[in-house]
Amino acid sequence: MLVATLTLAIQAFSPIVAFATPATPKVARSLVAEVARVNPACTAPARVKNAVQPDFPESAMGAGGPYSVTIRVVLDRNGNVINTRIFKSSGRADLDAATIAAAHKSTYAPRIVGCKPVAGAYVFRADFSKN
């Protein structure tokens, strides 16, 4: 049996796809205020607020392993997922799909640059290994 382990540390995707927005969205104002309070430069990396573990697909029961899936996650300036795509496949469509679903269900805080939330692309990775 394979077990899903989310080794998720949201990291800037290289090359970083980020742009400043002209207005601070209402949803992110409290986040910006908190960043400005503790960081005079008013910058903060994007972060995962709630990482959702991938559901383990029954079709993968008894499969070998280990497997890793890396997903490119594009966030808007509010931290909402607007796009995902497989960056590095596990070689199993069922594990790839479970990881994409987990990336969509997870919640994120956007990157803050110059006291403004910015959209960007990041990496979401899940490792599947035998229990």
trRosetta pair geometry for C-beta under 8 A, 3 or more apart (Angstrom, degrees):
i j d omega theta_ij theta_ji phi_ij phi_ji
1 61 6.1 -20 -117 -143 77 75
1 62 7.1 -12 -81 -58 51 42
1 130 7.0 106 73 -146 46 67
1 131 5.2 -4 84 9 97 120
2 56 6.6 178 89 -149 90 122
2 60 5.6 -55 38 139 134 113
2 61 7.5 -141 21 -108 86 35
2 63 5.8 -19 -27 65 129 96
2 65 5.0 137 -109 -57 109 145
2 66 8.0 132 -136 -124 105 55
2 67 7.2 4 -148 22 147 109
2 128 4.7 28 170 169 126 104
2 129 6.5 159 -150 88 79 11
2 130 6.1 -60 -101 -87 55 44
2 131 7.3 154 -154 -26 11 81
3 56 7.3 -58 -130 -86 33 145
3 128 7.0 170 79 -155 34 62
3 129 6.1 -27 56 69 83 64
3 130 7.2 51 10 163 88 13
3 131 4.5 100 -33 -78 120 84
4 53 5.8 130 103 179 119 96
4 54 4.6 -133 -163 63 156 98
4 55 7.9 89 5 98 158 5
4 56 5.2 -157 -18 -76 113 93
4 98 7.3 -115 -95 130 148 134
4 126 5.9 -12 -165 180 100 119
4 127 7.6 142 -159 83 51 44
4 128 5.2 -27 -99 -100 63 82
5 126 7.1 154 80 -166 42 68
5 127 4.9 -22 69 72 95 93
5 128 7.3 169 21 -89 70 31
5 129 6.6 -11 8 20 117 101
6 51 5.6 169 129 154 148 125
6 52 7.9 146 -76 92 162 32
6 53 5.3 -132 -21 -111 124 66
6 54 6.9 148 -74 -4 100 83
6 102 7.1 -144 -97 156 127 147
6 125 7.8 137 -161 94 59 54
6 126 5.2 -37 -107 -111 65 84
6 127 7.8 170 -96 27 17 70
7 125 5.7 -34 75 98 85 105
7 126 7.3 143 25 -122 68 29
7 127 5.4 28 1 0 115 114
8 48 5.9 35 134 -22 123 164
8 51 4.9 166 66 -133 148 142
8 106 7.7 -146 -173 -120 166 162
8 124 6.0 0 -126 -147 108 68
8 125 6.3 175 -93 52 60 65
8 126 7.4 -3 -59 -75 96 65
10 45 7.4 162 98 144 100 107
10 46 5.3 -94 133 106 135 96
10 47 5.8 171 46 -128 130 29
10 48 5.1 154 -28 -35 118 89
10 73 8.0 -69 -128 60 101 130
10 108 6.8 113 -93 -129 160 113
10 122 4.9 4 -166 176 92 144
10 123 7.2 157 -146 60 46 60
10 124 7.2 -7 -102 -82 76 71
11 122 6.3 144 67 -157 39 86
11 123 5.1 -13 56 40 94 109
12 16 4.7 -19 177 -99 119 106
12 18 7.7 -52 -139 -32 111 128
12 45 7.3 -105 -44 -144 97 105
12 46 7.5 125 -78 26 70 109
12 111 7.6 50 -91 -81 100 145
12 120 6.7 -57 -130 168 82 137
12 121 8.0 73 -167 81 57 61
12 122 6.4 -64 -112 -106 27 77
13 16 6.4 133 68 -105 62 46
13 17 6.6 -13 73 12 116 92
13 72 6.0 62 -114 -137 148 95
13 120 7.3 168 26 160 97 89
13 121 4.0 -52 36 111 143 94
13 122 5.4 -143 -31 -98 94 19
13 123 5.6 137 -88 -42 81 82
16 120 6.3 -27 -171 -148 86 114
16 121 7.3 176 -153 51 43 83
17 74 7.2 -35 86 -121 133 100
17 119 7.7 -44 123 119 85 89
17 120 5.8 145 81 -148 64 55
17 121 4.2 44 41 3 114 110
18 111 6.2 -39 -129 65 140 144
18 113 7.1 109 148 -14 132 146
18 118 4.7 59 -175 137 101 129
18 119 6.4 177 -134 84 57 52
18 120 3.9 -6 -87 -91 94 102
18 121 7.9 -130 -55 14 71 65
19 118 6.1 177 73 -158 30 105
19 119 6.2 -3 44 51 79 95
20 113 6.0 -107 -87 84 97 115
20 114 6.5 -7 -114 52 136 125
20 116 5.2 66 -154 89 94 139
20 118 5.5 -56 -93 -96 44 111
21 24 7.6 132 87 -86 107 34
21 25 7.4 12 98 -30 153 92
21 77 4.9 -22 -15 -85 146 161
21 116 6.0 -164 52 168 74 121
21 117 6.9 -9 28 80 121 70
21 118 6.6 176 -9 -108 86 56
21 119 7.3 85 -49 -12 111 91
24 28 6.3 -123 -176 82 85 102
24 29 5.8 98 136 -89 121 76
24 32 5.9 -49 -149 -11 137 164
24 115 7.5 -51 -82 140 132 81
24 116 5.7 -127 -85 -124 86 73
24 117 6.7 101 -140 14 75 90
25 28 5.0 68 68 19 91 102
25 29 7.5 -130 95 -37 46 78
25 77 5.7 138 -6 107 126 110
25 78 5.2 -71 94 -77 157 94
25 117 6.5 -57 29 51 99 131
26 29 5.9 -31 -155 -13 35 117
27 78 4.6 41 73 -140 140 110
27 79 7.8 -130 124 28 125 99
28 31 4.9 -57 -164 44 68 118
28 32 5.8 70 139 -26 87 100
28 77 6.7 -92 -10 146 154 81
28 78 5.8 -141 -40 -119 106 56
28 79 7.2 140 -87 -12 108 102
28 109 7.9 124 -125 -158 95 78
28 110 6.2 -33 -111 36 140 118
28 112 8.0 172 174 -91 123 98
28 117 4.1 -37 164 -28 166 147
29 32 5.7 -56 -147 37 32 110
29 33 6.3 34 155 -21 66 105
30 33 5.5 -50 -146 35 34 114
30 34 6.4 35 154 -19 65 104
31 34 5.8 -56 -151 36 30 110
31 35 6.4 29 153 -18 65 106
31 44 7.9 -127 165 60 98 147
31 109 5.7 174 -133 -156 146 116
31 110 7.7 114 109 46 157 80
31 112 6.9 -160 133 -66 103 128
31 117 7.0 57 85 -75 127 118
32 35 5.7 -54 -146 37 32 111
32 36 6.2 32 155 -19 66 107
32 42 7.4 29 -166 -163 81 105
32 112 6.0 161 -107 -129 71 129
32 115 5.5 78 -169 -169 111 68
32 116 7.1 17 -114 -94 134 23
32 117 6.5 -101 -65 -39 106 86
33 36 5.8 -55 -146 37 29 111
33 37 6.4 34 153 -26 62 106
34 37 5.6 -52 -149 29 31 115
34 38 6.7 1 163 4 65 108
35 38 6.6 -76 -149 49 27 89
35 39 5.4 -38 178 42 69 115
35 42 5.8 89 121 -149 103 58
35 43 7.2 -155 173 64 127 9
35 44 4.5 -111 -122 -20 126 129
35 112 4.8 74 117 82 179 167
35 115 7.3 177 90 -112 115 58
36 39 6.9 -76 -110 64 17 71
36 40 7.8 48 -164 -118 57 28
36 42 4.7 8 -98 -105 76 101
36 115 5.6 37 -78 -111 114 105
39 42 6.0 154 100 -74 93 25
39 43 6.3 -108 138 47 139 55
39 44 6.5 157 29 -63 158 89
42 112 6.6 -101 161 144 69 116
42 114 6.1 44 96 -158 113 18
42 115 3.9 -21 165 -60 145 79
43 112 5.7 178 -145 99 34 82
43 113 5.6 27 -119 -113 93 48
43 114 7.1 24 -76 -32 87 39
44 47 7.7 -51 152 -15 105 111
44 109 7.9 -29 117 123 126 121
44 111 6.9 -171 91 -155 61 50
44 112 4.2 36 38 38 89 111
45 111 5.8 -35 -157 -116 35 88
46 75 6.5 148 -140 40 144 153
46 79 7.5 158 -145 -114 98 88
46 108 6.2 7 180 179 104 114
46 109 6.5 176 -155 88 57 62
46 110 5.7 -43 -109 -161 94 30
46 111 4.2 -52 -47 -54 84 77
46 120 6.2 -143 -37 63 141 129
46 122 5.8 -112 84 -70 145 145
47 108 6.9 165 87 -156 38 70
47 109 5.0 5 55 49 85 105
48 51 4.8 38 153 -64 143 91
48 106 5.9 -35 -149 170 109 126
48 107 7.4 111 -168 81 63 49
48 108 5.7 -47 -110 -103 49 74
48 109 7.9 -147 -75 16 4 76
49 79 7.5 51 -10 168 121 148
49 106 8.0 147 55 169 68 78
49 107 4.4 -47 63 103 111 99
49 108 6.1 -178 4 -104 89 14
49 109 5.5 101 -53 -31 105 89
50 106 6.0 -170 94 -154 65 64
50 107 4.5 37 39 36 98 101
51 102 8.0 29 178 166 69 105
51 106 5.1 1 -126 -127 41 124
52 102 4.8 -159 97 -156 94 76
52 105 4.1 -35 36 99 168 110
52 106 4.6 -140 12 -70 89 71
53 102 6.4 -77 132 -132 17 133
54 95 7.6 58 149 -159 155 64
54 98 4.1 84 -177 141 113 100
54 99 5.1 -37 -91 -85 139 52
54 101 7.0 103 -134 67 78 92
54 102 4.1 -85 -82 -34 65 143
54 126 5.0 49 -14 -148 131 165
54 128 7.8 -63 71 -74 138 105
55 98 5.4 -129 63 -145 68 107
55 101 6.9 -31 21 90 103 136
55 102 7.3 -177 -1 -65 64 98
56 60 6.5 -111 -179 65 80 122
56 61 7.9 89 143 -69 109 75
56 98 6.9 57 -106 -157 23 162
56 128 7.6 132 -119 -129 95 116
57 60 4.8 87 73 1 89 103
57 94 4.1 -124 73 170 162 116
57 95 6.8 -125 22 -71 118 50
57 97 7.4 60 -58 71 141 105
57 98 5.3 -133 -32 -56 100 129
58 61 5.6 -19 -166 -13 52 116
59 94 4.6 -154 75 -96 122 163
60 63 4.6 -55 -168 4 69 135
60 92 6.4 83 -103 157 109 152
60 94 5.3 -163 -48 98 101 131
60 95 5.9 86 -89 -61 148 93
60 128 7.3 -43 162 176 150 154
63 67 7.7 -2 124 -24 129 133
63 92 6.9 32 -158 -100 160 157
64 130 7.9 -48 -169 -58 42 110
65 128 5.7 -114 -130 116 126 84
65 129 5.1 160 142 -130 134 40
65 130 5.2 171 57 -38 126 76
66 127 6.3 2 177 -178 122 95
66 128 6.3 163 -162 87 70 54
66 129 3.9 -18 -108 -98 107 85
66 130 7.2 -104 -75 -3 73 71
67 90 3.9 49 179 -161 114 118
67 91 6.9 -127 -131 42 110 92
67 92 6.2 -32 -135 18 158 120
67 95 5.4 15 120 146 148 172
67 127 7.3 161 87 -159 49 50
67 128 4.3 -4 59 57 96 107
67 129 7.7 -169 27 -69 58 50
68 88 7.1 3 110 108 97 117
68 90 6.1 175 68 -102 29 85
68 125 6.5 -3 -174 -171 99 104
68 126 7.2 170 -152 89 55 46
68 127 5.0 -19 -102 -106 83 73
68 128 7.4 -167 -75 21 35 71
69 86 7.1 -71 -164 -134 94 96
69 88 7.1 177 -155 90 35 72
69 89 6.7 -8 -123 -148 80 33
69 90 4.5 -46 -69 -40 87 104
69 95 5.7 -169 -46 134 132 97
69 96 5.4 174 -128 -105 132 57
69 99 4.0 -162 99 -12 143 167
69 125 6.8 168 86 -150 52 57
69 126 5.1 -1 54 56 99 90
69 128 7.6 40 -6 -9 99 106
70 86 7.6 94 79 -168 57 61
70 87 4.5 -65 112 71 98 108
70 88 4.0 38 39 39 111 99
70 123 6.0 -22 -167 -161 101 103
70 124 7.4 145 -160 76 51 46
70 125 4.7 -15 -105 -101 74 92
71 84 5.4 -4 177 -168 117 108
71 85 7.1 155 -159 77 72 29
71 86 6.2 -52 -107 -107 67 44
71 87 6.2 150 -135 5 11 94
71 99 5.6 -177 -36 133 125 109
71 100 5.8 159 -115 -92 141 64
71 103 4.9 -105 96 -52 153 157
71 123 7.3 136 73 -159 50 51
71 124 4.4 -25 65 66 103 99
71 125 7.3 -176 20 -78 70 41
71 126 8.0 26 -4 3 108 94
72 84 6.7 155 81 -155 56 53
72 85 5.2 -10 54 59 105 82
72 86 7.7 34 13 110 84 5
72 87 4.5 110 -36 -59 92 110
72 121 5.7 0 -177 -176 100 111
72 122 7.6 147 -158 74 54 32
72 123 6.7 -34 -102 -98 53 58
72 124 7.9 179 -85 22 7 84
73 81 5.9 -64 -165 -124 101 102
73 83 7.7 155 -159 87 39 55
73 84 5.3 -10 -105 -104 64 88
73 103 5.1 -149 -87 -177 122 124
73 108 7.7 156 133 -47 138 155
73 121 7.0 155 80 -157 42 59
73 122 5.1 -29 66 67 94 85
73 123 7.3 156 18 -104 89 7
73 124 4.8 60 -24 -15 126 119
74 81 7.2 97 71 -158 54 60
74 82 5.2 -65 104 65 99 89
74 83 4.0 12 42 56 123 96
74 84 7.2 -151 17 -70 76 42
74 119 7.2 23 177 175 85 102
74 120 7.5 -152 -145 111 60 29
74 121 4.9 -27 -97 -99 75 80
74 122 7.9 155 -90 19 29 68
75 79 5.5 -18 -170 -140 128 34
75 80 6.5 137 -155 66 73 34
75 81 6.2 -48 -98 -93 66 44
75 82 6.8 120 -140 7 18 90
75 108 5.5 -96 -107 93 142 146
75 110 5.7 -174 130 -103 130 84
75 119 6.1 -167 97 -148 63 64
75 120 6.0 1 53 57 95 65
75 121 7.7 173 16 -90 70 30
75 122 6.6 15 -6 8 111 115
76 79 7.3 -50 68 19 66 17
76 80 4.9 -4 36 56 108 91
76 82 5.0 88 -43 -37 95 127
76 110 7.5 -68 101 -88 43 131
76 119 5.1 -34 -143 -105 35 107
77 110 5.5 55 -163 -135 37 173
77 116 7.8 -36 -154 159 125 83
77 117 4.4 117 -177 110 83 102
77 118 6.0 -39 -112 -133 89 12
77 119 5.0 -62 -54 -51 68 76
78 110 6.5 127 89 -28 5 129
78 117 6.9 84 -79 121 31 154
79 107 7.0 50 139 178 119 71
79 108 4.2 -162 -170 95 97 79
79 109 5.1 -46 -99 -124 145 19
79 110 4.4 -125 -66 -38 76 78
79 117 7.4 -76 -38 -165 82 137
80 108 7.9 -167 -63 53 14 100
81 84 6.4 0 -176 -46 121 101
81 103 6.7 128 -118 138 150 84
81 104 5.3 -141 81 -123 158 57
81 106 7.9 90 -46 66 130 78
81 108 7.3 104 -56 13 80 125
82 119 7.7 -16 17 -146 138 121
84 100 5.2 148 118 -146 141 91
84 103 5.3 123 -115 99 145 138
84 104 6.5 -97 -15 -61 144 88
84 124 7.7 -39 -132 36 115 133
86 89 5.1 34 169 -74 138 80
86 96 5.5 -9 -98 -158 132 121
86 100 7.2 -63 -66 -67 80 114
87 123 6.8 -57 24 -122 162 90
89 92 7.9 170 168 34 94 41
89 96 5.4 -21 -138 -88 84 132
90 95 4.4 -41 56 92 156 131
90 96 5.7 -157 22 -58 97 79
90 99 7.7 137 -23 -10 122 140
90 128 6.9 28 -135 27 149 121
92 95 4.3 61 84 15 111 108
92 96 6.6 175 88 -12 56 86
93 96 5.5 -57 -145 39 33 115
93 97 6.1 33 158 -21 68 107
94 97 5.9 -53 -145 36 28 110
94 98 6.5 29 154 -19 62 106
95 98 5.6 -51 -145 35 33 112
95 99 6.4 33 155 -19 64 105
95 126 7.8 -155 175 95 93 119
95 128 5.7 -94 -139 -8 133 154
96 99 5.9 -60 -153 36 29 110
96 100 6.5 29 152 -18 65 105
97 100 5.7 -52 -147 35 33 111
97 101 6.4 35 154 -20 65 105
98 101 5.7 -53 -149 36 31 112
98 102 6.5 32 152 -19 64 106
98 126 7.7 -104 105 88 94 162
99 102 5.6 -52 -147 36 34 112
99 103 6.4 38 152 -22 65 103
99 124 7.2 158 170 118 97 104
99 126 4.5 -153 -114 27 109 131
100 103 5.7 -51 -150 33 32 114
100 104 6.6 31 152 -17 64 105
101 104 5.8 -57 -153 37 32 111
101 105 6.3 24 153 -15 67 110
102 105 5.7 -59 -142 41 32 107
102 106 6.3 41 156 -32 66 102
102 124 7.7 -178 99 158 94 131
102 126 6.6 76 64 -61 150 143
103 106 5.9 -47 -148 22 29 114
103 124 4.3 123 -109 98 112 165
106 124 7.2 174 36 -131 150 137
108 122 7.8 164 -138 42 151 152
110 117 4.1 75 84 -166 134 107
110 118 6.3 175 161 57 117 41
110 119 7.0 -52 -141 -89 127 34
110 120 7.2 133 -157 19 85 99
111 117 7.1 124 75 -155 45 60
111 118 5.1 -39 81 58 98 95
111 120 5.3 31 11 3 130 144
112 115 6.8 6 179 -119 106 19
112 116 6.9 151 -154 71 67 27
112 117 5.8 -42 -96 -92 69 55
112 118 7.3 147 -114 7 19 85
113 116 6.2 -34 71 63 66 80
113 118 5.1 7 20 -15 113 134
